[in-house]
Each structure stands twice: as structure tokens, then as C-alpha cells.
Amino acid sequence: MTALLTGRAPAGATASGPGRLWRPTPFLVFGGLFWLGMTLAYWRVPMCCDFGQHAAVVERLKADLLHPAHPMADLPGDGSAYYSPYAVAQALFAKATGLTGWETVKLAGPVNLLVLLTGLNRFVRALTPRPWAPVLALAAMVLLWGTRTAWWSGYLGLLSMTGNLGYPSTFAIGLTFWTWSWTATGPKSLWGHGALGALCGLILLIHPISSVAATIGVASFAVARGGQPRTVARCGRSHDDDGEQPHTRCGQSCRRAARVGAAPHRRATVHWALAATAAVAVATTWPYFNPLTLVGDSSVDGIHRQLYTEMPARFWLATLGLPALGLRWRRDHRDPLVLMFALDCAVVAYGWLSGHYTYGRILGLTLVPLQFALAIELAAPRPWGTRRAALAGAAALGAAVGFCQVQAGAVVPRALDPVGFDQPPRWPGYAWAAARMRPGDVVLTDGYRPTRSLPAFGANLVAPAWPDTSLAEEERGRRLRAVRAYLAPESTRAERAAVVRRYAVRWLLLDPAQRVPPEAVVVAWGPRTGEVLARVGGAGQRRT
């Protein structure tokens, strides 16, 4: 008791003995509070955007684990990249607990966030022992983006987290941080490299575009840790530096030293070859799809072009980390964060020049070297010099601008919002419509929100909202044209009946401004939007 009151250890106690009081690290405290706050913020946002797609994946796997249907249409799902190990694990959990797809995705949010935060902490601590660095890295990662919202899967700004914590991309980024931390500390054995490669293959299966940045990070740390050792023999000369053959001047002793110096290189080459082999083996033996077939796929490039056209507004605050990254480059030209940033920028540039704009999706992880280098620099113990103090002031101002301009709505509810911060989307729910449908029923609609929400409840669409490798884009385009033809004001009853028969349509979900066909039977109206749910086809026959 005396020791607790005075703060002095009892006689004979050591730092590792019974007299030492456990104290949580700064990240355990602030990271734990962040986990709790973001979990609540995520749960208060209703289903929106890509949420329905991921919930639909769980529903299809629950219905048929070995041969799931297309996530959004009444079609085979063979080769769909959505059926990853992550999705299969979610489906098994949902089947065991009886949860629906959307409930499972909601519950995945805090789990994914835990993987992300522990990975971030482990990665930053692999870069520096400074205890406040992980806390500052987390703050930089969620605040230092830009002054225009970047709401994309895999973009971990504070506001976008309220929508995408339950997505596979968040889990994949958490695994990426764990992978980088493992590479930074160095797997010690042949089998350790094999396990590291298998983890990279798993990330490739879970979220292919994030795996590009993950692989770049692993390569950067491998180069930084590797290098070219200097072979110094008894003569004191470093033969690797002057290009001489060891035997030209120094004889047998130098040849022996050269062989000893080359051994680590050969061993490292074998280890990394095994890692690459393990990654490819894990990725290509997955039974649901082969991620290597996605290379060169341009079906979603058009959607991602805006990542480039709006790049400055979305990401400029992260450039506050450039001075810190520059300091790291001055200290070590092979610094892993510097290499990582340079290679990520090269991939982003390739995406712009080639027209494969999907590569812009790695911009979220491209900012990490900037954000984390800044955090590590500002975690240095005081006293600070003038330059570091100025950098800290600029970072604090940038974080304040980012929070107030874009991110504050994530944690400030609309009811308590004094100035009108940007808020997460609040889409209307479609449970009212799904309650009247059977699993597998086909719905014809062209509404942006219902096409992305209804599949979460087990319904199928005539035309899927997103491209998918399990469905040729030509067929998806044909189905989109059929939906437009059906809903066209000039369509005839015979033309509409042909579409209904061809795609086994059971339901229409129409905007209030759209005309309800005379042969359709109105069943319900949306309580918030006034959208119309009507039956057609066999389901629409009146009973006498």
C-alpha cells in the first residue's frame, strides 16, 4: 500500500518483478476509444452504397456454399471475385448463427476495425519505438486526406469509415499492415517466408487491388533490409564496391570471404522465391475464382476515372507528410516508406497513362507513407527545433481543416451538428419491399439505391448494378437495355411481356415519377420515398 501511495517500488522489486505497475500504452487507450467510437458511428449509418453487394454475397453463399449464384442476378456465379475466403468465412458464420447477410456485414465492422488498429500499431512500432507514434499515425490516417470527400472502399478517412468498415477492403488493409510489420521485423526462417507469401496470397484473394499496394510494401521492406553486403577480407578491401574479382590480389582468403558474403544473398533469394511461390499457390488454388484473370480487366475502369480528375481536392492534405518523408530519404535513400511511396506513385501514374483507372484505388494506401512518416517525425521527444515545431503546427492545422471540412460528420450526429457538417449517406431502407418477396425473386428496377440494396435481402435483379467477372459485360449491357426498354413510356404491353418472360420478372420497383404498367398490380409504397412496388408475371395474377 505504501508503494501505491508514494509511487516507490518496495524493497527488492525490479522492473520485471512484482513491484512493477502495469500501464497501458497510449495507443491502447486512444486506439480503444477510437474502436468504440467508430463502431458506434458505423452502426448508426443505415445500409448504403456497396453494403448491399457484400451482404448479397453472404446470402448467396449461405444458400449454396459450393456453387453460389451470381451476387445480384439469377445466374451462375462461377468465377465471381466476390467469393473470397473472407466472404466464405462470413457465410459460414451467418449459417451457424442464423444471421442474415446484412446483419453479418454489420457485425464484421468492429472485427475488421480491430484487425486494422492492431495491424497499424504493430506496423508503426516496427518502424519506431516512440510510444506516441501509433496514436499520431492513426490521427493522420483518418484526417489528412483532402477537402473533398473520398468515399471509396479501401479509403480510410474518418467519414468513409462509417460506411465501409464491414467491407473486405478494410480487413485486407488490416492484414496488409500486419504483413508489412512482419516484413519489417524480418521473417527468420524459410517457413516464415512461406507463411508471409501465403498471407500476401490471401490479401490478393480478399481484395485484389489492395494486394498491389501490399506487395509493393513487402518489396520495399525486402529491398531496404537486403541491400548489398560489403565483402571485406583480411586485406581490408571491400571488393563488392570496386568491382574487382576477389582472386586478383588477395588469394584464397578473399575467395573464402566472398563465398561467405554471398551465402546470405543466396539464402535470401531462396526465401523470397518461396514467398512468391506460396503467394501464387494460395491465390491460384482457390476454387471459386482465379485472381490472376483480373489482370487487364477494364470493366470498372470508367467508374474510377474520377479518382484522377478529382485527385488534388481529395488528397492534398496528405502532402503535409512530404517534408517528413524527405527527411527519411536524406537519412537513408533506401528507406522503406520512401520506396513504398515512390512505387505506389508509379503504379498510380501507370493507371492514368494506360487508362486502367482502377489502379487509382491504391491511392488510399499510397498516402500511408506520407501520413506515417509525419506521425513518426512528430512523435520525437522534445525539445523540438524550429522546423519540427513548424511541421507540427502545419499538421495540426491540416488535421483541423480536414476534420471540419470533411470528416466531422462521422462523429457529430446531425442533431448535434452546429454548422452543417457533411454527414454519411442515409439511404432509405428497402425491408418493406423485401418482406413481400421470396428469396430468389427477380426485380426489375433502374433506381440507383434499390439496385444496390435489394440483393442484400436475397432478391435478384434483371440487370446487376456492378460488373462481375462471372457475367460477361455484353450480357450485362443487354440486360440494362432490356430494363430501359421495359420502362420506356412508349413500350407496348407485348414488349413488356417479352421482357418479363425472358428474365422471369416477378416484381417492379418504380420511382414515383415512373408510369406503372396497366398489367402490374401495385402492392406497396415506400414509406420515405414513395417508390412503388408492383407485381407482374405469374406473381401478378389476381386470385379469384
Residue pairs with C-beta under 8 A, 6 or more apart in sequence:
2 8
2 10
3 9
3 10
3 13
3 19
4 21
9 19
9 20
10 19
12 19
13 19
13 20
14 20
25 131
26 131
26 132
26 134
26 135
27 121
27 131
27 134
27 135
27 138
30 135
30 138
31 117
31 121
31 134
31 135
31 138
34 117
34 138
35 110
35 113
35 114
35 117
37 411
38 113
38 158
38 161
38 162
38 165
38 410
39 109
39 110
39 113
39 165
41 161
41 162
41 410
41 411
42 106
42 109
42 110
42 113
42 161
42 162
42 163
42 165
42 166
43 106
43 109
44 162
44 413
45 162
45 163
45 424
45 425
45 426
46 426
46 427
46 429
47 55
47 102
47 427
47 429
47 453
47 456
48 163
48 424
48 425
48 426
48 427
48 449
48 452
48 453
49 151
49 163
49 164
49 425
49 427
49 452
50 153
50 164
50 167
50 452
51 102
51 105
51 163
51 166
51 167
51 452
51 453
51 456
52 102
52 452
52 453
52 454
52 455
52 456
53 71
53 72
53 82
53 452
53 455
53 456
53 465
53 466
54 82
54 87
54 101
54 105
54 166
54 167
54 168
55 100
55 101
55 102
55 104
55 105
55 455
55 456
56 71
56 72
56 101
56 455
56 456
56 458
57 68
57 71
57 82
57 83
57 87
57 90
57 91
57 101
58 87
58 90
58 91
58 94
58 101
58 104
58 105
59 100
59 101
59 439
59 455
59 456
59 457
59 458
60 68
60 69
60 70
60 71
60 77
61 68
61 83
61 87
61 88
61 90
61 91
62 91
62 94
62 95
62 101
63 69
63 439
63 458
65 88
65 91
65 92
65 95
67 76
67 77
67 78
68 77
68 80
68 83
68 288
69 75
69 76
69 77
69 460
70 76
70 77
70 80
70 460
70 464
70 468
70 470
70 471
71 77
71 80
71 82
71 455
71 464
71 468
72 451
72 455
72 460
72 461
72 464
72 465
72 466
72 468
73 460
73 461
73 462
73 463
73 464
73 471
73 479
74 440
74 442
74 460
74 503
74 504
75 470
75 471
76 470
77 83
77 470
78 470
79 288
79 289
79 290
79 293
79 469
79 470
80 288
80 289
80 468
80 469
80 470
81 208
81 289
81 291
81 294
81 468
81 469
82 468
83 288
83 289
84 168
84 205
84 206
84 207
84 286
84 288
85 202
85 205
85 206
85 286
86 168
86 171
86 172
86 205
86 206
87 168
88 288
90 104
90 105
90 108
91 104
93 99
93 104
94 100
94 101
94 103
94 104
99 107
100 457
101 456
101 457
101 458
102 456
102 457
105 166
105 167
106 166
107 166
108 165
108 166
108 171
109 165
109 166
109 170
110 165
111 171
112 165
112 166
112 167
112 170
112 171
112 174
113 161
113 165
113 170
114 174
115 170
115 171
115 174
115 175
115 178
116 156
116 170
116 171
116 173
116 174
116 177
117 138
117 174
118 174
118 178
119 173
119 174
119 175
119 176
119 177
119 178
119 181
120 134
120 137
120 138
120 141
120 174
120 177
121 134
122 177
122 178
122 181
123 177
123 178
123 180
123 181
123 184
123 372
124 133
124 134
124 137
124 372
124 375
124 376
125 133
125 134
125 181
126 180
126 181
126 184
126 185
127 133
127 184
127 337
127 372
127 376
128 376
128 379
130 376
130 379
130 380
130 381
131 379
132 379
133 375
133 376
133 379
134 375
136 374
136 375
136 376
136 378
136 379
137 371
137 372
137 375
137 376
139 375
139 399
140 321
140 371
140 372
140 374
140 375
140 395
140 399
141 156
141 367
141 368
141 371
141 372
142 156
142 157
142 158
142 161
142 407
143 157
143 158
143 317
143 398
143 399
143 402
143 403
143 407
144 317
144 318
144 320
144 321
144 367
144 370
144 371
144 374
144 395
144 398
144 399
144 402
145 155
145 157
145 314
145 315
145 317
145 318
145 367
145 402
145 406
145 407
146 312
146 313
146 314
146 315
146 316
146 317
146 318
146 402
146 406
147 313
147 316
147 317
147 401
147 402
147 405
147 406
148 310
148 313
148 314
148 406
149 157
149 159
149 160
149 314
149 406
149 422
150 157
150 160
150 314
150 315
150 364
151 159
151 160
151 163
152 160
152 164
152 307
152 361
152 364
153 164
153 167
153 169
153 207
153 361
154 164
154 167
154 169
154 170
154 172
154 173
154 207
154 209
154 210
154 361
154 362
154 364
154 365
155 164
155 363
155 364
156 164
156 170
156 173
156 364
157 402
157 406
157 407
158 403
158 407
158 410
158 411
159 406
159 407
159 409
159 410
159 422
159 424
161 170
161 410
162 410
162 424
163 424
163 425
164 170
168 206
168 207
169 207
169 210
171 206
171 207
172 203
172 206
172 207
172 210
172 211
172 214
173 207
173 210
173 364
173 365
175 199
175 202
175 203
175 206
175 214
176 203
176 210
176 213
176 214
176 217
176 365
178 199
179 196
179 199
179 200
179 203
179 214
179 217
179 218
180 214
180 217
180 218
180 221
182 196
182 199
183 196
183 217
183 218
183 221
183 222
183 225
184 221
184 225
184 336
186 225
187 193
187 195
187 196
187 271
190 270
190 271
190 274
193 271
193 272
193 274
193 275
193 278
194 274
194 275
194 277
194 278
195 278
196 218
196 275
196 278
197 274
197 275
197 276
197 277
197 278
197 279
197 282
198 278
198 279
198 281
198 282
200 211
200 214
200 215
200 218
200 275
200 278
200 279
201 278
201 279
201 280
201 281
201 282
201 283
202 282
203 210
203 211
203 214
204 211
204 279
204 282
204 283
204 291
205 282
205 283
205 286
205 291
208 291
208 294
209 358
209 359
209 361
209 362
210 361
210 362
210 365
211 291
212 347
212 359
212 362
213 344
213 347
213 362
213 365
213 366
214 365
216 340
216 343
216 344
216 347
217 336
217 340
217 365
219 339
219 343
220 336
220 337
220 339
220 340
220 343
221 336
222 272
223 334
223 336
223 339
224 332
224 334
224 335
224 336
224 339
226 268
227 334
228 240
229 240
229 261
229 264
229 265
230 238
230 240
230 241
230 261
231 238
231 239
231 240
231 246
231 254
231 257
231 258
231 260
231 261
231 262
232 238
232 257
233 239
233 246
233 250
233 253
233 254
233 256
233 257
233 258
234 250
234 253
234 254
234 257
235 249
235 250
235 253
235 254
237 244
237 249
237 250
237 254
239 245
239 246
239 254
239 258
240 261
246 254
246 255
246 257
246 258
247 254
247 255
283 290
283 291
283 292
284 290
284 291
284 292
289 469
289 470
293 469
294 469
296 356
297 358
297 469
298 355
298 356
298 358
299 467
299 469
299 473
300 358
300 466
300 467
301 355
301 356
301 357
301 358
302 357
303 357
304 357
304 358
304 360
304 361
305 357
307 314
307 357
307 360
307 361
307 363
308 351
308 352
308 357
308 360
311 360
311 363
314 363
315 363
315 367
317 398
317 401
317 402
318 367
318 370
318 371
319 370
320 370
320 374
320 391
320 394
320 395
320 398
321 367
321 369
321 370
321 371
321 372
321 373
321 374
322 370
323 387
323 391
324 370
324 373
324 374
324 376
324 377
324 378
324 391
325 337
325 338
325 341
325 369
325 370
325 373
325 374
327 373
327 377
328 335
328 337
328 338
328 373
329 335
329 338
332 338
337 369
337 372
337 373
338 369
340 368
340 369
341 366
341 369
341 370
344 362
344 365
344 366
344 369
345 366
347 359
347 362
348 359
348 360
348 362
348 363
348 366
350 356
350 359
351 357
351 358
351 359
351 360
352 360
374 391
374 395
377 388
377 391
378 388
378 391
378 392
378 395
380 388
384 392
404 421
406 422
408 421
408 422
409 417
409 421
409 422
409 423
409 424
410 424
412 421
414 423
417 423
427 449
427 453
428 449
428 526
428 527
428 528
428 529
429 453
429 528
430 449
430 450
430 453
430 454
430 457
430 526
431 457
432 524
432 526
432 527
432 533
433 450
433 454
433 507
433 509
433 524
433 526
433 531
433 533
434 454
434 457
434 458
434 459
436 507
436 523
436 524
436 533
437 443
437 457
437 458
437 459
437 506
437 507
439 458
439 459
440 458
440 459
440 460
441 459
441 460
441 506
441 507
441 539
442 459
442 460
442 461
442 462
442 503
442 504
442 505
442 506
442 507
443 450
443 454
443 459
443 460
443 461
443 462
443 505
443 506
443 507
443 508
443 509
444 461
444 462
444 483
444 486
444 487
444 499
444 500
444 503
444 505
444 507
444 508
444 509
444 536
445 451
445 454
445 461
445 483
445 508
445 509
445 510
446 463
446 483
446 484
446 487
447 509
447 510
447 511
447 531
450 509
450 531
451 461
451 463
451 464
451 465
452 465
454 461
454 509
455 461
459 507
462 479
462 482
462 483
462 499
462 503
462 505
463 476
463 479
463 480
463 482
463 483
464 471
464 476
464 479
467 473
467 476
468 476
479 503
482 499
482 502
482 503
483 499
485 491
485 495
485 499
486 495
486 496
486 499
486 500
487 510
487 514
489 515
493 517
493 518
493 519
496 517
496 519
497 519
499 505
500 536
500 537
501 537
504 537
505 536
505 537
506 535
506 536
506 537
506 538
506 539
506 540
507 533
507 534
507 535
507 536
507 539
508 516
508 517
508 520
508 532
508 533
508 534
508 535
508 536
509 531
509 532
509 533
510 516
510 531
510 532
510 534
511 531
511 532
512 529
512 530
512 531
512 532
514 532
516 522
516 532
516 534
517 534
517 536
519 536
519 540
520 534
520 535
520 536
520 540
521 534
521 535
521 536
521 540
521 542
522 532
522 533
522 534
523 533
523 534
523 535
524 532
524 533
525 531
525 532
525 533
526 532
526 533
534 540
